[in-house]
Amino acid sequence: PAARESTSSLPILLTGDTGTGKTYLLLKLDELLFTSGVYQEGGSRTTWVLSAAFGRAEVESKLQTLNARLDSSRTQTFLLDELTSSPAQEALSRFLCRREIRDGVPSKCSFPSDSLLLATCNPDPKLHDVFDLTPEMKLSSIPTDLPPEEGNIAFIRTLLENPKRGPGLSGDDLEVACSLVLIGKRCAESATPRIGTVSLRDAVRCAVIAKGLGKGWARHGKSFFDELGDPPGGWVVRSETLRQVALACHICFGMRVLPRQSFYDEAKKGTDLDIKSLVVQAQDLLAAHGLVIQPWIEKTPALKDNLLAGIVAIASRIPLLCLGDDGTSKTLALGLLLRQMQGKFSQTPLLQGLPYAQVWLALAQVFHLQLSENTSARHIEDLKETIRDWETNPKLAVPCVFMEEMSMALRGSGALRALHDLLDLHQTRSSESRIETKGTGSNNFAFLATSNFRSNSRELPVGRALGNRFLVLAHEQLDPTSLVKLAVNVGLADIPDSVTESCKREVMNTLSPRISDLCHHRIDTGMSAQPTFLVPNWISIRSLLYYTKTVALALSQPKPLPVELAEARAFAAHLQLIAAEQTQQLWRHLGKALGWSEDPGKPDAASYPAAYNNPREINTLRRLLDDRAARVRQANDKGRDRAKSDKTAEPTKFICPMTLHAVCDQSEP
């Protein structure tokens, strides 16, 4: 259809999911039309990668500048990529469908009628967090679909055979690797929930990462597995080339499959490769020898997951998105990795030889951005200009973008849409540069991102069009038994070394049943049945770990606190902003835990028992409550200001009852 459309003055607008080859097809069409003689040589192509920063004024200004520079004797090609990421849909529609430059001005662009107007977009606002096409552009659009299975097999085989873009396999290893990639692709496509859209771009990434894990990983010709060393008993996958493909399949497909065991089972059934054991071996060696991890950091499976995915993403410079609940060590692991990337001054051989730059002595220059409801497209645009300046003026430090809480950016604010432009900077490079990574979405900078995501969710928190530009690591939720073990270990790790072993055992025996009670009854793990008594509605894993640390420290003191008071102090210290009803539930629970009497008419009223009259602890608890009260007041003020400026209804009010504060001021219990 695109070839037939190219003979008319209508635009060629391809719509479809990320990774379906829209941009590649239009660039190849442009190349073939000029090299085959259909169009005269000497023409030019102008490419715009649009974003939320392109408003109507910006689009019309660029069109006027472009029109003034046109050479009417030459055929011109204009490619507008990511059309629906811009809010200026009316202005773009006038340009594409009627070739008008400005609204209300009859003059049109002066380029020849045989010039090509090409565009791509993601079509569905509900799935992709993009702006909707105008009716006029919808009539001109051509939908793109994924190729048939036969084409997939031939394409994947070609990638794996190619020594320049892939691992260069042949014989039996090629057959096994081809089957493994197809299994990974099918598992990711059929998984429930389906996290993003799987396409042949993921197969291209898989081949490129598999090659990168080989002998070219380090500057001295060692592979990724050489740098890790040999695990006890040897690698479960004996062939190193198959090891590279198996780990690459886990990175590109297996990490996004929930439950992940289904991918491992299918891979074992179809290829007889134990990918789960291979991944565990690589993660254990990486955590033990690849980085310096302080002893107080618990080496949880989630932490190891993040570290392995992060180091491969940085080496390949393919964007990584880590999805998971609070407490899955996303920020901890990625921050730890970035801080230790110090070029030849890194503390481990693996990081010293990490190929994350064109110069081996490079350091990582981290650009850390915490997204919030106040993040705008302009913030992302400023970051893009900084990165672009860094690329045009080479420095010894390599830019690494670390973006936290992507889902916190408000839908419609433009911040997430502007990320399309940042992540597509690789399309502005010349066609000869980094030909081996074409089609992977890799850039000259590293990009790591985190976002909260619950495994029972049905959609990506950042939209499919943006999410499909990333390698995606989706964390599985911990079962209550694993959660108890994790929490108790974290609590014990914070106890000072001076504490005796008998004291530690006593703390563990006290903690275990209480943490078990929380994990089995008060933690919302995404199950359909809601717990009946909560503190407040649900406790995040992060809050649970903070709570455990606080209780463990209080119980391990030379003069330990009563466990009820330690619990109350821990809850108060990590109380988050909650609405009135949940706040009252929390304070009722604290009153019971401390043995306070309750007044049915005033559930927050309490009298402090004389047995626990410890002024120092009372003052500590009062300071914690004062801090929470100040935050609540700030939240209320901010909500009222926003409601006033937006002319919306009165926002939900937050309260923080100061009953305990008042009790602390009483001279008598």
TIMI-356420 format. One record per residue (C-alpha): residue in one letter; x, y, z. Coordinates in steps of 0.1 Angstrom, whole numbers, plus 5000, padded with zeros to 4 digits. Layout:
N
(a,(X,Y,Z)) ...
***
This chain:
669
(p,(5000,5000,5000)) (a,(5028,5024,5008)) (a,(5043,5020,4973)) (r,(5009,5027,4956)) (e,(5004,5057,4979)) (s,(5037,5073,4970)) (t,(5026,5082,4935)) (s,(5000,5107,4948)) (s,(5002,5139,4968)) (l,(4986,5123,4999)) (p,(5008,5116,5029)) (i,(5019,5081,5038)) (l,(5009,5077,5074)) (l,(5017,5043,5090)) (t,(5000,5035,5123)) (g,(5008,5006,5146)) (d,(5026,4994,5178)) (t,(5062,5002,5185)) (g,(5085,4977,5169)) (t,(5063,4968,5139)) (g,(5088,4984,5115)) (k,(5070,5016,5106)) (t,(5100,5040,5106)) (y,(5122,5014,5090)) (l,(5098,5008,5062)) (l,(5094,5045,5053)) (l,(5132,5050,5054)) (k,(5137,5020,5032)) (l,(5110,5033,5008)) (d,(5127,5067,5006)) (e,(5160,5050,4999)) (l,(5146,5028,4972)) (l,(5128,5056,4954)) (f,(5160,5076,4950)) (t,(5185,5048,4943)) (s,(5162,5031,4918)) (g,(5159,5062,4896)) (v,(5122,5068,4903)) (y,(5131,5101,4918)) (q,(5161,5122,4907)) (e,(5193,5122,4927)) (g,(5202,5152,4947)) (g,(5169,5153,4967)) (s,(5169,5157,5005)) (r,(5151,5143,5035)) (t,(5141,5162,5066)) (t,(5132,5141,5097)) (w,(5114,5154,5127)) (v,(5110,5132,5158)) (l,(5080,5149,5174)) (s,(5072,5150,5211)) (a,(5049,5168,5236)) (a,(5072,5198,5234)) (f,(5060,5204,5198)) (g,(5029,5226,5203)) (r,(5011,5245,5176)) (a,(5034,5275,5177)) (e,(5065,5254,5175)) (v,(5052,5234,5146)) (e,(5041,5264,5126)) (s,(5074,5282,5133)) (k,(5094,5252,5121)) (l,(5072,5249,5090)) (q,(5078,5286,5081)) (t,(5115,5282,5085)) (l,(5115,5250,5064)) (n,(5094,5266,5037)) (a,(5118,5295,5033)) (r,(5147,5271,5027)) (l,(5130,5248,5001)) (d,(5145,5242,4967)) (s,(5116,5238,4944)) (s,(5138,5221,4917)) (r,(5146,5192,4940)) (t,(5124,5164,4953)) (q,(5119,5167,4991)) (t,(5111,5140,5016)) (f,(5097,5149,5050)) (l,(5094,5122,5077)) (l,(5074,5131,5108)) (d,(5081,5103,5134)) (e,(5059,5098,5165)) (l,(5032,5121,5151)) (t,(5007,5115,5179)) (s,(5032,5124,5207)) (s,(5026,5161,5198)) (p,(4995,5180,5210)) (a,(4995,5200,5177)) (q,(4974,5175,5158)) (e,(4954,5202,5140)) (a,(4985,5220,5127)) (l,(5001,5187,5117)) (s,(4969,5176,5099)) (r,(4968,5208,5079)) (f,(5004,5203,5068)) (l,(5001,5166,5059)) (c,(4967,5166,5043)) (r,(4965,5201,5028)) (r,(5001,5213,5029)) (e,(4992,5245,5047)) (i,(5017,5262,5070)) (r,(4996,5283,5093)) (d,(4960,5282,5104)) (g,(4938,5307,5085)) (v,(4966,5315,5059)) (p,(4958,5301,5024)) (s,(4995,5299,5014)) (k,(5009,5264,5011)) (c,(5044,5249,5013)) (s,(5064,5256,4981)) (f,(5079,5222,4976)) (p,(5072,5202,4944)) (s,(5040,5182,4942)) (d,(5059,5149,4938)) (s,(5076,5153,4971)) (l,(5069,5127,4998)) (l,(5052,5134,5031)) (l,(5058,5104,5054)) (a,(5047,5099,5090)) (t,(5044,5073,5117)) (c,(5023,5072,5149)) (n,(5010,5049,5176)) (p,(4972,5051,5171)) (d,(4954,5042,5204)) (p,(4953,5068,5232)) (k,(4939,5043,5256)) (l,(4969,5019,5252)) (h,(4997,5043,5242)) (d,(4992,5075,5261)) (v,(4993,5095,5229)) (f,(4971,5122,5213)) (d,(4943,5111,5190)) (l,(4946,5116,5152)) (t,(4923,5140,5135)) (p,(4895,5125,5114)) (e,(4913,5137,5082)) (m,(4945,5119,5092)) (k,(4927,5088,5101)) (l,(4914,5085,5066)) (s,(4950,5087,5053)) (s,(4964,5062,5077)) (i,(4977,5027,5068)) (p,(4977,5002,5097)) (t,(5008,4979,5101)) (d,(5006,4945,5115)) (l,(5032,4920,5127)) (p,(5046,4897,5100)) (p,(5035,4860,5098)) (e,(5053,4833,5117)) (e,(5072,4820,5087)) (g,(5088,4855,5082)) (n,(5097,4856,5119)) (i,(5116,4823,5117)) (a,(5136,4833,5086)) (f,(5143,4868,5101)) (i,(5155,4853,5135)) (r,(5177,4827,5118)) (t,(5194,4854,5097)) (l,(5201,4875,5128)) (l,(5217,4846,5147)) (e,(5238,4836,5117)) (n,(5252,4871,5112)) (p,(5285,4876,5129)) (k,(5283,4914,5127)) (r,(5248,4919,5142)) (g,(5245,4886,5161)) (p,(5265,4858,5177)) (g,(5273,4842,5143)) (l,(5259,4807,5151)) (s,(5258,4777,5128)) (g,(5249,4740,5130)) (d,(5231,4725,5160)) (d,(5237,4756,5181)) (l,(5219,4777,5155)) (e,(5189,4754,5156)) (v,(5187,4754,5194)) (a,(5191,4792,5196)) (c,(5165,4799,5169)) (s,(5140,4777,5188)) (l,(5148,4794,5221)) (v,(5142,4829,5207)) (l,(5109,4818,5192)) (i,(5098,4802,5225)) (g,(5107,4834,5243)) (k,(5087,4855,5219)) (r,(5057,4833,5221)) (c,(5058,4832,5259)) (a,(5059,4870,5261)) (e,(5031,4873,5236)) (s,(5008,4849,5254)) (a,(5016,4859,5290)) (t,(4988,4872,5313)) (p,(4992,4900,5320)) (r,(5008,4908,5287)) (i,(5034,4935,5295)) (g,(5038,4956,5264)) (t,(5038,4944,5228)) (v,(5064,4919,5217)) (s,(5078,4924,5182)) (l,(5108,4915,5160)) (r,(5126,4945,5176)) (d,(5130,4922,5207)) (a,(5145,4895,5185)) (v,(5170,4920,5171)) (r,(5179,4931,5206)) (c,(5183,4895,5217)) (a,(5208,4888,5189)) (v,(5228,4920,5196)) (i,(5229,4914,5233)) (a,(5240,4878,5227)) (k,(5269,4890,5206)) (g,(5277,4916,5232)) (l,(5280,4890,5260)) (g,(5307,4872,5240)) (k,(5344,4879,5236)) (g,(5339,4916,5229)) (w,(5325,4923,5263)) (a,(5357,4936,5278)) (r,(5386,4955,5263)) (h,(5410,4926,5267)) (g,(5388,4902,5247)) (k,(5370,4884,5275)) (s,(5334,4875,5275)) (f,(5308,4884,5302)) (f,(5310,4849,5316)) (d,(5348,4850,5316)) (e,(5347,4881,5338)) (l,(5322,4865,5362)) (g,(5343,4834,5366)) (d,(5331,4798,5369)) (p,(5304,4788,5394)) (p,(5308,4758,5416)) (g,(5303,4727,5395)) (g,(5305,4746,5363)) (w,(5279,4764,5341)) (v,(5247,4744,5336)) (v,(5248,4754,5299)) (r,(5281,4741,5287)) (s,(5282,4758,5253)) (e,(5293,4794,5257)) (t,(5275,4806,5226)) (l,(5243,4790,5238)) (r,(5249,4805,5272)) (q,(5250,4840,5256)) (v,(5217,4834,5236)) (a,(5200,4819,5267)) (l,(5209,4849,5289)) (a,(5199,4873,5261)) (c,(5165,4856,5258)) (h,(5160,4860,5295)) (i,(5168,4897,5293)) (c,(5146,4904,5262)) (f,(5117,4880,5269)) (g,(5118,4861,5301)) (m,(5121,4891,5325)) (r,(5087,4904,5313)) (v,(5068,4871,5316)) (l,(5047,4867,5347)) (p,(5049,4841,5362)) (r,(5085,4837,5350)) (q,(5085,4800,5357)) (s,(5063,4795,5327)) (f,(5090,4808,5304)) (y,(5117,4786,5321)) (d,(5094,4755,5317)) (e,(5088,4761,5280)) (a,(5125,4767,5273)) (k,(5134,4735,5291)) (k,(5107,4716,5273)) (g,(5116,4729,5238)) (t,(5154,4732,5240)) (d,(5165,4712,5271)) (l,(5183,4743,5284)) (d,(5180,4751,5322)) (i,(5177,4789,5318)) (k,(5165,4794,5354)) (s,(5196,4778,5369)) (l,(5219,4797,5344)) (v,(5203,4830,5354)) (v,(5207,4822,5391)) (q,(5244,4813,5386)) (a,(5251,4846,5367)) (q,(5232,4866,5394)) (d,(5251,4850,5423)) (l,(5285,4855,5407)) (l,(5276,4891,5398)) (a,(5265,4899,5434)) (a,(5296,4882,5448)) (h,(5324,4894,5425)) (g,(5310,4918,5400)) (l,(5302,4946,5424)) (v,(5310,4957,5459)) (i,(5278,4952,5480)) (q,(5280,4963,5516)) (p,(5272,4936,5542)) (w,(5242,4954,5555)) (i,(5225,4952,5521)) (e,(5203,4920,5518)) (k,(5211,4902,5485)) (t,(5175,4894,5477)) (p,(5164,4878,5444)) (a,(5149,4911,5434)) (l,(5182,4930,5440)) (k,(5201,4904,5419)) (d,(5175,4907,5391)) (n,(5179,4944,5389)) (l,(5217,4943,5390)) (l,(5219,4917,5361)) (a,(5194,4936,5339)) (g,(5210,4969,5347)) (i,(5246,4959,5338)) (v,(5235,4943,5305)) (a,(5213,4973,5296)) (i,(5242,4998,5303)) (a,(5266,4977,5283)) (s,(5242,4975,5253)) (r,(5229,5010,5259)) (i,(5193,4998,5254)) (p,(5168,5015,5277)) (l,(5157,4995,5308)) (l,(5125,4998,5327)) (c,(5122,4981,5361)) (l,(5086,4975,5372)) (g,(5076,4963,5407)) (d,(5061,4971,5440)) (d,(5078,4992,5467)) (g,(5106,4973,5483)) (t,(5118,4954,5452)) (s,(5152,4971,5454)) (k,(5148,4989,5421)) (t,(5163,5022,5432)) (l,(5188,5006,5455)) (a,(5202,4982,5429)) (l,(5204,5006,5400)) (g,(5219,5034,5421)) (l,(5245,5010,5435)) (l,(5255,5000,5400)) (l,(5258,5035,5387)) (r,(5278,5048,5416)) (q,(5304,5021,5411)) (m,(5309,5027,5374)) (q,(5342,5046,5377)) (g,(5360,5034,5345)) (k,(5394,5020,5353)) (f,(5390,5032,5389)) (s,(5361,5008,5395)) (q,(5366,4984,5423)) (t,(5359,4952,5403)) (p,(5374,4939,5370)) (l,(5339,4934,5356)) (l,(5332,4971,5358)) (q,(5367,4982,5348)) (g,(5362,4966,5315)) (l,(5325,4974,5310)) (p,(5319,4985,5274)) (y,(5296,5013,5282)) (a,(5316,5039,5262)) (q,(5337,5044,5231)) (v,(5366,5053,5254)) (w,(5377,5027,5280)) (l,(5387,5052,5306)) (a,(5352,5068,5307)) (l,(5333,5075,5338)) (a,(5295,5074,5342)) (q,(5279,5109,5344)) (v,(5245,5103,5360)) (f,(5215,5125,5353)) (h,(5191,5116,5381)) (l,(5155,5127,5375)) (q,(5126,5119,5399)) (l,(5093,5123,5381)) (s,(5063,5137,5399)) (e,(5029,5152,5391)) (n,(5048,5185,5385)) (t,(5071,5171,5358)) (s,(5064,5187,5324)) (a,(5075,5181,5288)) (r,(5100,5210,5292)) (h,(5119,5192,5319)) (i,(5124,5162,5296)) (e,(5132,5185,5267)) (d,(5160,5202,5287)) (l,(5174,5168,5296)) (k,(5174,5159,5259)) (e,(5193,5190,5250)) (t,(5219,5183,5277)) (i,(5224,5148,5264)) (r,(5226,5160,5228)) (d,(5252,5186,5238)) (w,(5272,5158,5256)) (e,(5272,5138,5224)) (t,(5283,5166,5201)) (n,(5311,5176,5225)) (p,(5327,5143,5235)) (k,(5338,5141,5271)) (l,(5355,5114,5292)) (a,(5322,5108,5311)) (v,(5294,5089,5295)) (p,(5258,5101,5302)) (c,(5236,5077,5321)) (v,(5200,5088,5327)) (f,(5184,5074,5358)) (m,(5147,5082,5359)) (e,(5126,5072,5390)) (e,(5089,5067,5393)) (m,(5079,5072,5357)) (s,(5043,5065,5365)) (m,(5041,5095,5388)) (a,(5041,5119,5359)) (l,(5005,5129,5352)) (r,(4988,5115,5321)) (g,(4982,5145,5298)) (s,(5011,5165,5313)) (g,(5032,5157,5282)) (a,(5062,5145,5303)) (l,(5058,5109,5292)) (r,(5051,5118,5256)) (a,(5083,5139,5255)) (l,(5103,5108,5264)) (h,(5097,5095,5229)) (d,(5118,5122,5215)) (l,(5146,5116,5241)) (l,(5147,5078,5235)) (d,(5147,5083,5197)) (l,(5179,5103,5196)) (h,(5195,5073,5179)) (q,(5175,5081,5148)) (t,(5193,5114,5143)) (r,(5227,5097,5139)) (s,(5241,5090,5104)) (s,(5231,5057,5088)) (e,(5267,5045,5089)) (s,(5271,5049,5127)) (r,(5267,5018,5148)) (i,(5252,4997,5120)) (e,(5254,4966,5142)) (t,(5228,4980,5167)) (k,(5203,4994,5142)) (g,(5167,4984,5151)) (t,(5175,4979,5188)) (g,(5166,5014,5200)) (s,(5201,5018,5216)) (n,(5216,5052,5221)) (n,(5250,5067,5229)) (f,(5238,5071,5265)) (a,(5225,5046,5290)) (f,(5189,5050,5303)) (l,(5176,5033,5334)) (a,(5141,5038,5347)) (t,(5118,5026,5375)) (s,(5081,5025,5380)) (n,(5057,5010,5404)) (f,(5037,4981,5389)) (r,(5016,4953,5405)) (s,(5018,4919,5389)) (n,(4980,4916,5386)) (s,(4978,4948,5366)) (r,(4966,4946,5330)) (e,(4986,4974,5314)) (l,(5019,4992,5316)) (p,(5019,5022,5339)) (v,(5036,5043,5313)) (g,(5016,5033,5282)) (r,(5025,5007,5256)) (a,(5041,5031,5230)) (l,(5067,5042,5256)) (g,(5070,5009,5274)) (n,(5079,4990,5242)) (r,(5110,5011,5238)) (f,(5125,4995,5269)) (l,(5139,4962,5280)) (v,(5113,4954,5307)) (l,(5120,4937,5340)) (a,(5087,4929,5358)) (h,(5091,4918,5394)) (e,(5070,4890,5408)) (q,(5053,4895,5441)) (l,(5068,4877,5471)) (d,(5046,4852,5489)) (p,(5041,4858,5526)) (t,(5066,4831,5537)) (s,(5094,4846,5516)) (l,(5084,4881,5528)) (v,(5087,4870,5565)) (k,(5122,4856,5558)) (l,(5133,4888,5539)) (a,(5119,4911,5566)) (v,(5135,4893,5595)) (n,(5169,4891,5578)) (v,(5168,4928,5570)) (g,(5159,4936,5606)) (l,(5187,4915,5620)) (a,(5212,4930,5595)) (d,(5207,4964,5612)) (i,(5215,4952,5647)) (p,(5250,4964,5658)) (d,(5278,4938,5658)) (s,(5283,4944,5695)) (v,(5250,4927,5703)) (t,(5255,4892,5715)) (e,(5242,4862,5695)) (s,(5218,4852,5723)) (c,(5203,4887,5721)) (k,(5200,4884,5683)) (r,(5182,4851,5686)) (e,(5158,4865,5711)) (v,(5151,4895,5688)) (m,(5145,4870,5659)) (n,(5122,4849,5680)) (t,(5102,4880,5689)) (l,(5101,4894,5654)) (s,(5092,4863,5634)) (p,(5057,4857,5647)) (r,(5048,4894,5646)) (i,(5062,4899,5611)) (s,(5044,4867,5600)) (d,(5011,4881,5614)) (l,(5016,4913,5593)) (c,(5026,4894,5561)) (h,(4997,4869,5562)) (h,(4970,4893,5573)) (r,(4978,4930,5568)) (i,(4999,4931,5536)) (d,(4979,4936,5505)) (t,(4997,4913,5480)) (g,(4973,4920,5451)) (m,(4950,4891,5459)) (s,(4913,4894,5452)) (a,(4904,4888,5488)) (q,(4912,4919,5509)) (p,(4925,4914,5544)) (t,(4899,4922,5571)) (f,(4921,4944,5594)) (l,(4947,4967,5580)) (v,(4972,4992,5592)) (p,(4962,5013,5573)) (n,(4946,4999,5540)) (w,(4978,4981,5530)) (i,(5014,4981,5540)) (s,(5040,4983,5513)) (i,(5070,4960,5514)) (r,(5092,4991,5519)) (s,(5072,5001,5549)) (l,(5074,4966,5563)) (l,(5112,4966,5560)) (y,(5115,5000,5577)) (y,(5091,4988,5604)) (t,(5112,4956,5610)) (k,(5144,4976,5612)) (t,(5130,5000,5638)) (v,(5115,4972,5660)) (a,(5148,4952,5658)) (l,(5169,4982,5668)) (a,(5145,4990,5697)) (l,(5146,4954,5710)) (s,(5184,4951,5707)) (q,(5192,4981,5730)) (p,(5210,4974,5763)) (k,(5177,4984,5780)) (p,(5152,4972,5754)) (l,(5118,4988,5750)) (p,(5086,4969,5757)) (v,(5077,4953,5723)) (e,(5043,4971,5722)) (l,(5060,5005,5725)) (a,(5086,4995,5699)) (e,(5059,4985,5675)) (a,(5040,5018,5681)) (r,(5072,5038,5676)) (a,(5079,5019,5643)) (f,(5044,5025,5630)) (a,(5045,5062,5638)) (a,(5079,5066,5622)) (h,(5067,5052,5589)) (l,(5031,5064,5588)) (q,(5023,5076,5553)) (l,(4996,5102,5543)) (i,(4963,5084,5546)) (a,(4927,5096,5547)) (a,(4906,5101,5578)) (e,(4890,5067,5581)) (q,(4923,5048,5577)) (t,(4940,5072,5601)) (q,(4914,5064,5628)) (q,(4919,5026,5622)) (l,(4956,5030,5626)) (w,(4953,5049,5659)) (r,(4928,5024,5673)) (h,(4953,4997,5666)) (l,(4981,5016,5683)) (g,(4959,5022,5713)) (k,(4953,4984,5716)) (a,(4990,4976,5711)) (l,(4999,5000,5739)) (g,(4971,4988,5762)) (w,(4953,5021,5761)) (s,(4916,5023,5771)) (e,(4893,5033,5742)) (d,(4863,5057,5744)) (p,(4836,5044,5720)) (g,(4826,5079,5713)) (k,(4861,5091,5705)) (p,(4881,5062,5691)) (d,(4913,5083,5691)) (a,(4911,5091,5728)) (a,(4936,5072,5750)) (s,(4952,5072,5784)) (y,(4988,5063,5786)) (p,(4995,5035,5812)) (a,(5020,5043,5839)) (a,(5039,5011,5832)) (y,(5052,5026,5800)) (n,(5059,5061,5813)) (n,(5093,5065,5796)) (p,(5097,5103,5790)) (r,(5126,5098,5765)) (e,(5105,5075,5743)) (i,(5074,5096,5747)) (n,(5094,5126,5734)) (t,(5108,5106,5705)) (l,(5074,5094,5695)) (r,(5060,5130,5698)) (r,(5087,5143,5674)) (l,(5079,5116,5649)) (l,(5042,5125,5651)) (d,(5049,5162,5648)) (d,(5069,5155,5616)) (r,(5040,5135,5602)) (a,(5015,5162,5612)) (a,(5036,5189,5594)) (r,(5036,5167,5562)) (v,(4998,5163,5564)) (r,(4993,5200,5567)) (q,(5016,5206,5537)) (a,(4996,5180,5517)) (n,(4963,5198,5527)) (d,(4977,5232,5517)) (k,(4990,5219,5484)) (g,(4957,5202,5476)) (r,(4937,5233,5484)) (d,(4959,5254,5462)) (r,(4957,5230,5433)) (a,(4919,5228,5437)) (k,(4917,5266,5437)) (s,(4938,5270,5406)) (d,(4921,5242,5387)) (k,(4887,5253,5399)) (t,(4879,5217,5409)) (a,(4860,5203,5439)) (e,(4875,5204,5474)) (p,(4902,5177,5476)) (t,(4903,5148,5500)) (k,(4915,5161,5534)) (f,(4941,5142,5553)) (i,(4942,5142,5591)) (c,(4967,5132,5617)) (p,(4951,5130,5652)) (m,(4973,5144,5679)) (t,(4957,5125,5707)) (l,(4991,5109,5716)) (h,(5007,5143,5715)) (a,(4981,5156,5740)) (v,(4986,5125,5762)) (c,(5023,5131,5763)) (d,(5017,5166,5778)) (q,(4998,5152,5807)) (s,(5016,5153,5840)) (e,(4997,5122,5852)) (p,(4992,5090,5831)) 
***
